[in-house]
Amino acid sequence: MALAVRFYLLAGAALIAVHLAVGGSLAIYEGVGLSASVLIFLGAAWYRPPRALGWLSIGLSQSLAAFGDILGHLHTTRPFPGPPDIAYLVSFAAFAIGVFLLMGRNFPWRDWEANLDALLITACLAFTAWMLFFDRADSSYGFTAAGLITLAYPLFATFGVALMIRIGLLGDQPVAYWLLLASILPLTLADGQYVQPALNVTYHFGSWVDAAWLGSYVLCGAAALDPSLRRFARSRLRNRGRSSARGVIAGGIGLVALRVVDRYDVIVKHRAESVLLGAGQVLIVIAVVARVLLYVRELNRQRVLAEDSERRFRLIFERAPIGISFGRDGVMSDTNPALHRMLGYSAAEFAERHYLELTHPDDRDLDMQAQMDTGRLDHFSVDKRYVKKDGGILYAHVNIALEPDTLGVSLIEDVTQRRELEEQLRQSQKMDAIGKLAGGIAHDFNNLMTAVLGYSDLLLAKLNGDESGSREKIEGIRDAAMRASDLTRQLLAFGRRQMLEMRDVDMRDVVVRSESLLRRLIGEDIKLDAVVAPEPVVVHADPTQLDQVVINLAVNAREAMPDGGTLTIVVTTEDGNAVLAVGDTGVGMDEETRDRIFEPFFTTKPFGEGTGLGLSTVDGIVAQSGGTIGVSTTEGSGTVFTVRLPLVEAPATVPVD
């Protein structure tokens, strides 16, 4: 509550006390009434609430009430009803209009349960209050002006109370609401006493009735001083997820209260049962029956919604392409078919295992998972690995949420294929970047080596026989330049920038032509077995580059068989492609090495013994020739490289080299 509100309430209470102590002070009375109306206008102007027009209407109602007080004090011997009564009743109307405006268009007016609840609660309060305090009316007034005005006061006050209760049923109302509601209650009691002239009771200035009226002014003004008036009657829909028996309970309490009050009148005040009691009971019973019907209808509606929600949830749960699990304390007690397919476990097997048992050992100490287990985190997303029932690894992207009661839900998406594609894309981008760099350097380097080779040949041609020492050094320079030129061709092939002399080539001739060279390269402890198809296997490629492919693969196989073995080269056709398969019986490769063999400058040889360009060069030549290369390997059981190139549909006569 704002400091200004507290100060104003204290000041108002002090003035009311002084008013009662002196037996009634006209200055205090009029000052409090007028200051309340002024404060409401000032509060609306200062805070600029969203529905300022409503507060202005309430300020007008207080001004009219203060004006009625002035008229009443000027004419103390006025008849009943008189001009002040008109001002008071119009102020009631202005107050009701202001409350309506504060409720706004977005107020849930069609929530009939809440509407009927507000009427029931108000009716119970009104009938009980009337029987306790005001059920002594002189019926001689009938339908005269005095009788109608006497009836209008409590009816108008009851209507205002009903509106405020209806707002309160939204829940979570600000301080300004409670202050305004509190201002109506003493006003209702005081107005009931004010109409006592019609009930043959005399009103005295300076009595407790004045204190009630002044308290109403002070509370209303305080409501406009609090900053929470901006949030007055927020249009927040009531939670319709649960049907409320609130109105039925209120009606039952009201019926019991009416019977208790009636017994009090009969036993203590020795009055007969009131006709009003019977009418009130009938009305409340009718309202309770209507409320029960609404309650049953709401229950049926919620049952239909629950069944529909369950059907939708089950459809999503059973048909979703991603894994879904629910559970407590880390146990996946409820899992969907997609998760069963992904990891290979049945629902019963999942229900017997903690999630850590299914998590890859290297991912069990994830920091976010630990935070969730200790209650410091209620949701997160993470990439992790699961171990399948067959021992395989599943890469997954997991979204996990934990409810306050420790119920957890996990959405598990299989991203194994996506990771492979991403890795291929990263590898392709890396190869492309390095290829561009290597190709650009190779051109310039090749030009330099051409000059070195040329000058070396010129020097060798001018040397005489007696300069053998110089000749040996120059030949060393020339040999180094030749090796550098070979490296340049590898870089150009790797970078896919080499100029190819494309023609129709029979793959069988490539293997046969290279066989004698290969036998010398692989050594005597390795057996060479070449198998070629009986029919031509013609492709459109550069013969020299194909020779290099075969030689590089053979050399790679030799390195994989340090203790000897068998090198097998097969040339055949398959599905419109020429197939060159080079297999060995060597040590094979593990998964990590296999994934990197085509990377440039990657080698398993000791530092300084390999460039790491052999297989990347092969990959560049094959790709530049429009083909693909694959590898199949098992650690300890050898490796097979398979090159596929498009067959020439109608091969021309292939010249024999």
BAKOLLUM-758040 format. One record per residue (C-alpha): x, y, z; residue number from 1. Coordinates in Angstrom, 2 decimals. Each point is the difference from the previous one (the first is absolute). Example, Ala and Ser with C-alpha at 12.3 -4.5 7.8 and 13.67 -1.06 7.14 Angstrom:
2
- xx  yy  zz  nr
- 12.30  -4.50  7.80  1
- 1.37  3.44  -0.66  2
This chain:
657
- xx  yy  zz  nr
- 0.00  0.00  0.00  1
- 1.34  3.43  -0.97  2
- 1.23  2.36  2.71  3
- -2.46  2.69  -1.11  4
- -2.90  -2.45  0.47  5
- 1.09  -0.86  3.53  6
- 0.37  3.65  0.94  7
- -3.40  0.86  -1.44  8
- -1.69  -2.89  1.84  9
- 1.57  1.09  3.29  10
- -1.00  3.62  -0.57  11
- -3.54  -1.07  -0.92  12
- -0.32  -2.16  3.13  13
- 1.19  2.91  2.15  14
- -2.55  2.40  -1.54  15
- -2.81  -2.53  0.50  16
- 0.99  -0.38  3.64  17
- -0.02  3.80  0.49  18
- -3.40  0.22  -1.74  19
- -1.50  -2.51  2.42  20
- 1.74  1.54  3.02  21
- -1.45  3.47  -0.55  22
- -3.48  -1.35  -0.71  23
- 0.16  0.75  -3.71  24
- 2.04  2.54  -1.97  25
- -1.49  1.27  -3.23  26
- 3.39  1.26  -1.22  27
- 1.65  -3.40  0.50  28
- -2.91  -1.84  -1.57  29
- -0.13  2.13  -3.15  30
- 3.80  0.22  -0.20  31
- 0.46  -3.77  0.04  32
- -2.71  -0.54  -2.64  33
- 1.28  2.64  -2.41  34
- 3.68  -0.95  0.49  35
- -0.78  -3.65  -0.87  36
- -1.55  0.99  -3.33  37
- 2.92  2.33  -0.78  38
- 2.56  -2.71  0.82  39
- -1.70  -2.42  -2.38  40
- 0.29  2.48  -2.87  41
- 3.63  0.74  0.92  42
- 0.87  -3.72  0.23  43
- -1.48  -0.67  -3.45  44
- 1.96  2.94  -1.46  45
- 3.27  -0.98  1.72  46
- 0.07  -3.78  -0.63  47
- -1.88  0.07  -3.34  48
- -1.54  -3.48  0.39  49
- -1.08  -1.89  -3.16  50
- -3.70  0.57  0.81  51
- 0.24  3.51  1.42  52
- -3.62  0.77  -1.01  53
- -1.20  -2.51  2.60  54
- 1.89  1.76  2.78  55
- -1.30  3.36  -1.19  56
- -3.54  -1.38  0.25  57
- 0.68  -1.20  3.55  58
- 1.41  3.44  0.81  59
- -3.23  1.51  -1.35  60
- -2.02  -2.33  2.23  61
- 1.89  1.22  3.08  62
- -0.49  3.63  -1.04  63
- -3.76  -0.59  -0.33  64
- -0.07  -1.67  3.43  65
- 1.89  2.97  1.52  66
- -2.44  2.39  -1.74  67
- -2.91  -1.96  1.51  68
- 1.59  0.38  3.43  69
- 0.18  3.76  -0.45  70
- -3.66  0.15  -1.02  71
- -0.98  -2.12  2.99  72
- 1.93  2.14  2.44  73
- -1.47  3.21  -1.44  74
- -3.54  -1.28  0.47  75
- -0.06  -1.95  3.24  76
- -3.81  -0.04  0.12  77
- -0.32  -1.31  -3.59  78
- -2.73  -2.53  -0.78  79
- 0.79  -3.64  -0.93  80
- 0.69  -0.52  -2.81  81
- 1.59  3.29  -1.01  82
- 2.63  1.52  -2.39  83
- 2.93  -1.65  1.82  84
- -1.54  -3.42  -0.67  85
- 0.03  0.69  -3.74  86
- 3.70  0.94  0.20  87
- 0.78  -3.15  2.00  88
- -1.84  -2.32  -2.38  89
- 1.62  1.61  -3.05  90
- 3.39  -0.43  1.74  91
- -0.81  -3.72  0.34  92
- -0.66  -0.18  -3.73  93
- 3.24  1.84  -0.78  94
- 1.92  -2.39  2.26  95
- -1.52  -3.06  -1.75  96
- 0.82  1.47  -3.42  97
- 3.57  0.64  1.13  98
- 0.40  -3.61  1.16  99
- -1.40  -1.23  -3.34  100
- 2.55  2.14  -1.84  101
- 2.81  -1.34  2.17  102
- -1.03  -3.56  -0.89  103
- 0.45  0.80  -3.70  104
- -0.95  -1.77  -3.22  105
- 2.34  -2.91  0.53  106
- -1.54  -0.92  3.32  107
- -1.27  -3.62  -0.08  108
- -3.66  0.96  0.08  109
- -1.12  -3.32  -1.45  110
- 1.41  -2.02  2.85  111
- -3.49  -0.85  1.23  112
- 1.26  -2.07  2.89  113
- 1.89  2.96  1.45  114
- -2.94  2.35  -0.70  115
- -2.41  -2.27  1.86  116
- 2.52  -0.50  2.81  117
- 0.22  3.78  0.50  118
- -3.80  0.30  0.11  119
- -0.31  -2.89  2.46  120
- 2.63  1.38  2.35  121
- -1.49  3.49  -0.15  122
- -3.55  -1.26  0.50  123
- 1.01  -2.02  3.06  124
- 1.75  3.03  1.51  125
- -2.86  2.36  -0.86  126
- -2.82  -2.16  1.41  127
- 1.96  -0.73  3.17  128
- 0.87  3.69  0.56  129
- -3.56  1.11  -0.69  130
- -1.48  -2.44  2.49  131
- 2.54  0.92  2.66  132
- -0.17  3.80  -0.28  133
- -2.80  1.30  -2.22  134
- -2.95  -2.42  0.08  135
- -2.12  2.46  1.98  136
- -1.37  2.12  -2.82  137
- -3.33  1.69  0.39  138
- -2.06  -1.47  -2.84  139
- -2.28  3.03  -0.02  140
- 2.23  1.64  -2.62  141
- -0.99  -2.54  -2.63  142
- 0.90  1.16  -3.50  143
- 0.31  3.66  0.96  144
- 3.09  2.07  -0.78  145
- 1.30  -0.54  3.53  146
- -0.50  -3.78  -0.31  147
- 1.75  -0.18  -3.38  148
- 2.93  2.11  1.20  149
- 0.26  -2.13  3.13  150
- 0.22  -3.11  -2.20  151
- 2.36  1.65  -2.54  152
- 2.78  0.67  2.53  153
- 0.66  -3.64  0.94  154
- -0.59  -1.21  -3.56  155
- 2.54  2.44  -1.44  156
- 2.53  -0.85  2.70  157
- -0.55  -3.74  -0.55  158
- 0.56  0.42  -3.73  159
- 3.32  1.75  0.63  160
- 1.08  -2.76  2.38  161
- -0.93  -2.63  -2.62  162
- 2.16  1.70  -2.62  163
- 2.97  0.15  2.34  164
- -0.40  -3.65  1.03  165
- -0.15  -0.98  -3.68  166
- 3.35  1.75  -0.54  167
- 1.43  -1.68  3.08  168
- -0.82  -3.45  -1.40  169
- 2.68  0.57  -2.63  170
- 2.54  -0.36  2.79  171
- 3.31  1.78  0.61  172
- -1.45  3.51  0.29  173
- 2.13  3.03  0.97  174
- -0.16  2.18  3.11  175
- -2.16  2.58  -1.78  176
- -2.73  -2.61  -0.50  177
- -0.15  -0.98  3.65  178
- -0.08  3.63  1.14  179
- -2.89  0.75  -2.36  180
- -1.87  -3.13  1.11  181
- 0.55  0.97  3.63  182
- -1.47  3.45  -0.70  183
- -3.34  -1.51  -1.05  184
- -0.62  -2.02  3.16  185
- -0.21  2.87  2.54  186
- -1.90  2.03  -2.58  187
- -2.65  -2.73  -0.24  188
- -0.47  -0.16  3.78  189
- -0.11  3.79  0.32  190
- -2.52  0.38  -2.82  191
- -2.20  -2.61  1.64  192
- -0.01  2.06  3.15  193
- -0.55  3.18  -2.05  194
- -3.30  -1.30  -1.36  195
- -1.14  -0.76  3.55  196
- -2.24  3.11  -0.09  197
- -2.11  -2.16  -2.30  198
- 0.30  -2.73  2.69  199
- -1.04  2.35  2.77  200
- 3.57  0.43  1.35  201
- 1.70  3.41  0.35  202
- 3.51  0.71  -1.38  203
- 2.36  2.14  2.17  204
- 2.88  2.04  -1.42  205
- 3.29  -0.98  1.58  206
- -1.00  -3.63  0.59  207
- 1.72  -3.19  -1.17  208
- -1.89  0.35  -3.30  209
- 2.12  3.07  -0.80  210
- 3.13  -2.01  0.83  211
- -1.08  -2.69  -2.48  212
- -0.66  2.56  -2.75  213
- 3.28  1.79  0.63  214
- 1.86  -3.35  0.06  215
- -1.49  -0.79  -3.40  216
- 1.28  3.32  -1.37  217
- 3.50  -0.61  1.42  218
- 0.27  -3.57  -1.32  219
- -1.18  1.03  -3.47  220
- 2.52  2.85  -0.15  221
- 2.78  -2.30  1.21  222
- -0.79  -2.46  -2.82  223
- 0.73  2.72  -2.56  224
- 3.31  0.90  1.68  225
- 1.49  -3.49  -0.27  226
- 2.04  -0.74  -3.19  227
- -1.75  -3.34  -0.31  228
- -3.06  1.75  -1.43  229
- 1.66  -0.55  -3.41  230
- -0.62  -3.75  0.42  231
- -3.53  0.26  1.30  232
- -2.32  -2.77  -1.27  233
- 2.61  -1.60  -2.20  234
- -1.73  -2.07  -2.67  235
- 1.67  -3.28  0.83  236
- -2.22  -2.91  -0.93  237
- -0.82  -2.31  2.84  238
- 1.73  -3.34  -0.13  239
- -2.52  -2.17  -1.80  240
- 2.10  -3.08  0.36  241
- -1.97  -0.82  3.20  242
- -3.72  0.26  0.58  243
- -0.78  1.92  3.20  244
- -2.74  -0.86  2.49  245
- 0.45  3.44  1.60  246
- -3.52  1.23  -0.76  247
- -1.66  -3.19  1.26  248
- 1.95  0.29  3.26  249
- -0.87  3.70  0.34  250
- -3.69  -0.75  -0.57  251
- 0.02  -2.72  2.63  252
- 1.71  2.28  2.52  253
- -2.51  2.74  -0.81  254
- -2.99  -2.27  0.64  255
- 1.47  -1.06  3.34  256
- 0.73  3.65  0.90  257
- -3.60  1.02  -0.76  258
- -1.38  -2.75  2.24  259
- 2.39  1.00  2.82  260
- -1.04  3.68  -0.26  261
- -3.65  -0.96  -0.06  262
- 0.38  -2.11  3.16  263
- 1.81  2.95  1.59  264
- -2.94  2.30  -0.78  265
- -2.52  -2.51  1.38  266
- 1.89  -0.98  3.16  267
- 1.73  3.26  0.96  268
- -2.21  2.70  -1.51  269
- -3.23  -1.98  0.19  270
- -1.00  0.71  -3.59  271
- -1.87  -2.33  -2.28  272
- 1.57  -1.48  -3.13  273
- 0.52  2.66  -2.63  274
- -1.59  -0.15  -3.42  275
- 3.31  1.33  -1.27  276
- 1.68  -3.13  1.37  277
- -2.21  -2.24  -2.09  278
- 0.50  2.10  -3.12  279
- 3.75  0.07  0.52  280
- 0.19  -3.74  0.52  281
- -2.01  -0.68  -3.16  282
- 2.20  2.29  -2.06  283
- 3.20  -1.50  1.38  284
- -1.25  -3.55  -0.58  285
- -0.82  0.88  -3.62  286
- 3.45  1.55  -0.43  287
- 1.69  -3.04  1.58  288
- -1.88  -2.37  -2.33  289
- 1.06  2.11  -2.99  290
- 3.56  0.00  1.33  291
- -0.03  -3.77  0.38  292
- -1.16  -0.36  -3.59  293
- 2.83  2.26  -1.15  294
- 2.42  -1.96  2.15  295
- -1.09  -3.29  -1.55  296
- 0.20  1.50  -3.49  297
- 3.50  1.25  0.71  298
- 1.02  -3.42  1.31  299
- -1.30  -1.62  -3.19  300
- 1.82  2.58  -2.11  301
- 3.21  -0.61  1.87  302
- -0.45  -3.76  -0.34  303
- -0.36  0.37  -3.77  304
- 3.03  2.30  -0.10  305
- 2.01  -2.43  2.13  306
- -0.92  -2.91  -2.28  307
- 0.89  2.05  -3.07  308
- 3.26  1.12  1.60  309
- 0.85  -3.59  0.93  310
- -0.75  -1.13  -3.55  311
- 2.20  2.72  -1.48  312
- 2.79  -0.69  2.45  313
- -0.16  -3.72  -0.70  314
- 0.07  0.66  -3.75  315
- 3.09  2.20  0.37  316
- 1.63  -2.39  2.45  317
- -0.57  -3.10  -2.11  318
- 0.59  1.47  -3.46  319
- 2.74  2.56  0.60  320
- 3.17  -0.65  -2.02  321
- 2.16  1.01  2.97  322
- 0.49  -1.88  3.25  323
- -2.07  1.13  3.00  324
- 0.38  -1.17  3.57  325
- -1.63  0.89  3.31  326
- 1.26  -0.98  3.39  327
- 1.09  0.87  3.49  328
- 3.37  -0.24  1.73  329
- 1.75  -0.69  -3.31  330
- -2.00  -3.14  -0.85  331
- -1.57  0.06  -3.48  332
- -3.29  -1.55  1.13  333
- -2.13  0.94  -3.03  334
- 1.58  -0.06  -3.47  335
- -1.40  0.17  -3.52  336
- 0.51  -2.40  -2.95  337
- 2.42  2.38  -1.76  338
- 2.40  -0.23  2.95  339
- -0.37  -3.77  0.02  340
- 1.06  -0.11  -3.65  341
- 2.86  2.43  0.54  342
- 1.69  -1.81  2.90  343
- -1.36  -3.53  -0.41  344
- -1.45  -0.35  3.51  345
- -3.62  -0.86  0.81  346
- -2.21  2.12  2.26  347
- 0.48  -2.46  2.87  348
- 3.79  0.10  -0.42  349
- 0.00  3.80  0.04  350
- -2.10  0.02  3.18  351
- 2.66  -2.08  1.78  352
- 2.95  2.23  -0.92  353
- 1.33  3.35  1.15  354
- 0.81  2.38  -2.84  355
- 3.70  -0.10  0.93  356
- 0.08  -3.70  -0.86  357
- -0.95  0.91  -3.58  358
- 2.31  3.01  -0.25  359
- 3.43  -0.33  -1.55  360
- 2.62  -0.17  2.79  361
- 1.76  3.13  -1.28  362
- -3.25  2.02  0.21  363
- -1.15  -1.02  3.48  364
- 1.66  2.92  1.76  365
- -1.65  2.77  -2.02  366
- -0.16  3.13  2.15  367
- -3.57  0.92  -0.99  368
- -1.23  -3.51  0.76  369
- 1.61  0.20  3.43  370
- -1.68  3.37  0.65  371
- -3.39  -1.47  -0.87  372
- 0.55  -3.00  2.24  373
- 0.72  2.33  2.93  374
- -3.02  2.21  -0.71  375
- 1.98  3.06  -1.11  376
- -1.31  -0.19  -3.57  377
- -3.47  -0.86  -1.27  378
- 0.60  -0.16  -3.75  379
- 2.80  -0.11  -2.53  380
- 1.05  -1.32  -3.41  381
- 3.10  -2.07  -0.60  382
- 1.70  -2.17  -2.60  383
- 0.95  -3.36  1.45  384
- 0.57  -3.62  -0.93  385
- -2.06  -3.04  0.94  386
- 1.10  -3.62  -0.05  387
- -2.43  -2.19  -1.94  388
- -1.00  -3.45  1.11  389
- 2.21  -1.50  -2.73  390
- 2.97  2.07  1.23  391
- -0.17  2.61  -2.75  392
- 0.25  3.73  0.64  393
- -2.91  2.38  -0.58  394
- 0.73  3.73  -0.26  395
- -3.00  1.92  1.29  396
- -1.18  3.55  0.62  397
- -1.97  -0.09  3.25  398
- -2.43  2.57  1.43  399
- -0.69  -0.68  3.68  400
- -2.50  1.68  2.31  401
- -0.64  -0.69  3.69  402
- -3.23  0.84  1.80  403
- -0.03  1.11  3.66  404
- -1.23  -3.45  1.07  405
- 3.10  -1.50  -1.70  406
- -1.96  -1.33  -2.98  407
- 2.41  0.25  -2.93  408
- -0.62  -0.11  -3.73  409
- 2.68  -0.55  -2.62  410
- -0.28  0.57  -3.75  411
- 2.74  -2.01  -1.69  412
- 0.81  0.66  -3.66  413
- 2.30  -2.35  -1.90  414
- 2.62  2.24  -1.64  415
- 2.49  -2.70  -0.99  416
- -0.62  0.47  -3.71  417
- -0.05  3.75  0.32  418
- 3.35  -0.06  1.82  419
- 1.45  -2.11  -2.78  420
- -1.27  2.43  -2.63  421
- 1.32  2.96  1.99  422
- 3.37  -1.70  0.34  423
- 0.04  -0.67  -3.74  424
- -0.86  3.63  -0.67  425
- 2.76  1.22  2.32  426
- 2.44  -2.40  -1.62  427
- -1.06  1.13  -3.47  428
- 0.39  3.65  0.93  429
- 3.41  -0.67  1.54  430
- 1.12  -1.99  -3.04  431
- -1.24  2.72  -2.33  432
- 1.81  2.73  1.94  433
- 3.27  -1.93  0.18  434
- -0.39  -1.08  -3.62  435
- -0.30  3.60  -1.17  436
- 3.04  0.95  2.04  437
- 2.06  -3.00  -1.16  438
- -1.01  0.41  -3.65  439
- 0.92  3.66  -0.01  440
- 3.39  -0.64  1.58  441
- 0.69  -2.98  -2.28  442
- -0.24  2.07  -3.19  443
- 2.55  2.55  1.20  444
- 2.22  -2.70  1.46  445
- -0.09  -1.97  -3.25  446
- 1.21  3.06  -1.94  447
- 2.94  0.36  2.39  448
- 0.88  -3.69  -0.30  449
- -0.11  0.25  -3.80  450
- 2.71  2.66  0.14  451
- 2.09  -2.09  2.41  452
- -0.27  -3.07  -2.24  453
- 0.88  2.04  -3.10  454
- 3.08  1.59  1.52  455
- 1.08  -3.37  1.44  456
- -0.17  -1.59  -3.47  457
- 2.01  2.88  -1.48  458
- 2.70  -0.33  2.64  459
- 0.20  -3.77  -0.48  460
- 0.38  0.44  -3.77  461
- 2.98  2.40  0.46  462
- 1.89  -2.09  2.52  463
- 3.04  -2.02  -1.14  464
- 0.75  -3.50  1.16  465
- 2.63  1.14  2.53  466
- -2.56  1.95  2.02  467
- -1.76  -3.04  1.45  468
- -0.30  1.63  3.44  469
- -1.94  2.93  -1.39  470
- -2.11  -2.28  -2.19  471
- -1.06  -2.04  3.05  472
- -1.11  3.14  1.84  473
- -1.90  1.35  -3.00  474
- -1.70  -3.35  -0.53  475
- -1.00  0.11  3.66  476
- -1.55  3.41  -0.62  477
- -1.80  -1.35  -3.07  478
- -1.30  -3.07  1.88  479
- -1.34  2.22  2.77  480
- -1.71  2.19  -2.58  481
- -1.54  -3.10  -1.63  482
- -1.37  -1.17  3.36  483
- -1.35  3.48  0.59  484
- -1.72  -0.15  -3.40  485
- -1.58  -3.33  0.96  486
- -1.24  1.59  3.23  487
- -1.40  2.87  -2.07  488
- -2.00  -2.43  -2.15  489
- -1.36  -1.60  3.19  490
- -1.05  3.38  1.32  491
- -1.69  0.86  -3.29  492
- -1.82  -3.31  -0.02  493
- -1.02  0.44  3.65  494
- -1.20  3.52  -0.70  495
- -1.88  -1.27  -3.09  496
- 1.69  2.68  -2.12  497
- 2.17  -2.21  -2.17  498
- -0.58  0.08  -3.73  499
- -1.12  -3.48  -0.97  500
- 0.39  -1.56  -3.44  501
- -3.31  -1.82  -0.06  502
- -0.53  -2.92  -2.36  503
- -1.60  -3.42  -0.06  504
- 2.12  -2.42  2.02  505
- -0.47  -3.69  0.74  506
- 0.55  -0.46  3.74  507
- 1.32  -3.50  -0.67  508
- 2.91  1.45  -1.99  509
- 0.82  2.37  2.86  510
- 0.37  -2.90  2.44  511
- 1.86  -2.24  -2.45  512
- 2.38  2.80  -0.98  513
- 0.76  0.79  3.66  514
- 0.36  -3.61  1.16  515
- 3.75  -0.34  -0.52  516
- 0.66  3.35  1.67  517
- -2.23  -0.91  2.90  518
- 1.86  -3.25  0.64  519
- 3.23  1.94  0.44  520
- -1.69  2.58  2.24  521
- -1.69  -2.38  2.42  522
- 2.97  -2.33  0.52  523
- 0.44  -3.73  -0.09  524
- -1.78  -0.73  3.31  525
- -3.33  1.24  -1.39  526
- -1.92  -2.05  -2.53  527
- -1.71  1.91  -2.83  528
- -3.25  -1.45  -1.32  529
- -1.55  1.93  -2.95  530
- -3.48  -1.02  -1.20  531
- -1.52  1.80  -3.03  532
- -3.35  -0.45  -1.69  533
- -0.13  -1.85  -3.33  534
- -1.92  2.84  -1.69  535
- 1.33  3.55  -0.52  536
- -0.35  2.39  2.96  537
- 0.24  3.35  -1.75  538
- -0.11  3.36  1.80  539
- 0.64  3.57  -1.11  540
- 3.01  1.16  2.03  541
- 3.66  1.00  -0.07  542
- 2.09  -3.24  -0.35  543
- 2.98  1.49  1.87  544
- -2.20  0.98  2.93  545
- -1.57  -3.45  0.09  546
- 3.49  -1.48  0.18  547
- 0.68  2.26  2.97  548
- -3.22  -1.14  1.70  549
- 0.99  -3.65  -0.31  550
- 3.58  0.61  1.14  551
- -1.01  2.13  2.99  552
- -2.55  -2.57  1.18  553
- 2.55  -2.79  -0.43  554
- 2.63  1.91  1.97  555
- -2.54  0.70  2.74  556
- -0.80  -3.73  0.12  557
- 3.69  -0.84  0.25  558
- 0.37  2.26  3.04  559
- -2.93  -1.83  1.62  560
- 1.79  -3.40  -0.37  561
- 3.41  0.41  1.65  562
- 0.25  -3.76  0.55  563
- -1.17  -0.95  -3.48  564
- -3.37  -1.05  -1.35  565
- -2.10  0.07  -3.13  566
- -0.87  3.01  -2.14  567
- -3.07  -0.60  -2.17  568
- -1.01  2.27  -2.88  569
- -3.35  -0.63  -1.70  570
- -1.43  1.76  -3.05  571
- -3.65  -0.67  -0.84  572
- -3.31  1.71  -0.81  573
- -3.04  0.52  2.19  574
- -3.22  1.95  -0.55  575
- 1.39  2.07  -2.88  576
- 3.24  0.80  1.82  577
- 3.58  -1.15  -0.40  578
- 1.24  -1.37  3.30  579
- 3.63  -0.05  1.09  580
- 0.43  -1.80  3.33  581
- 3.37  -0.09  1.77  582
- 0.08  -2.20  3.10  583
- 2.66  -1.10  2.45  584
- 0.30  -2.41  2.89  585
- 1.75  2.51  2.22  586
- -0.62  1.46  3.43  587
- -3.18  1.87  -0.97  588
- -1.11  3.27  1.58  589
- -2.02  1.09  3.00  590
- -3.05  2.21  -0.40  591
- 1.81  3.26  0.82  592
- 2.74  -0.65  -2.58  593
- -2.49  -1.08  -2.65  594
- -1.92  3.27  0.39  595
- 3.16  2.05  -0.69  596
- 1.92  -1.93  -2.69  597
- -1.01  2.37  -2.79  598
- 0.95  3.11  1.97  599
- 2.94  1.86  -1.52  600
- 3.27  -0.37  1.89  601
- -1.44  -2.63  2.31  602
- 2.35  -2.97  0.42  603
- 0.54  -2.81  2.46  604
- 3.71  -0.14  -0.79  605
- 2.60  1.48  2.36  606
- 0.82  3.67  -0.41  607
- 2.08  0.67  -3.11  608
- -0.77  -3.32  -1.70  609
- -3.17  0.90  -1.87  610
- -1.70  3.01  -1.55  611
- -3.57  -1.12  0.63  612
- -0.99  0.82  -3.59  613
- -0.19  -3.50  -1.52  614
- -3.64  -0.86  0.67  615
- -1.17  3.63  -0.18  616
- 1.59  0.13  -3.48  617
- -1.88  -3.16  -0.99  618
- -3.23  1.53  1.31  619
- 0.66  3.18  -2.03  620
- 0.72  -1.93  -3.24  621
- -3.09  -2.20  0.38  622
- -2.23  2.97  0.78  623
- 1.41  2.00  -2.93  624
- -0.70  -3.01  -2.24  625
- -3.65  -0.09  1.09  626
- 0.23  -3.05  2.27  627
- -0.12  -0.98  3.65  628
- 2.28  -1.89  2.35  629
- -1.00  -2.00  3.05  630
- 1.82  -2.02  2.63  631
- -0.92  -3.11  1.93  632
- 2.30  -1.03  2.83  633
- 0.10  -2.05  3.16  634
- 2.74  0.43  2.53  635
- 2.32  -2.99  -0.30  636
- -1.73  -1.40  -3.12  637
- 1.12  2.20  -2.88  638
- -1.42  2.81  -2.13  639
- -1.73  0.29  -3.37  640
- -0.10  3.26  -1.99  641
- -2.70  0.11  -2.68  642
- 0.15  2.53  -2.85  643
- -3.07  0.45  -2.16  644
- 0.12  1.89  -3.31  645
- -2.79  0.37  -2.58  646
- 0.23  -2.48  -2.86  647
- 0.14  1.33  -3.55  648
- -3.34  -1.02  -1.55  649
- 1.28  -0.52  -3.57  650
- 3.77  -0.21  0.30  651
- 2.08  0.81  -3.02  652
- 2.88  -2.20  -1.04  653
- 2.45  0.23  2.86  654
- 3.60  0.25  -1.24  655
- 2.38  -2.53  1.43  656
- 3.04  1.64  1.66  657
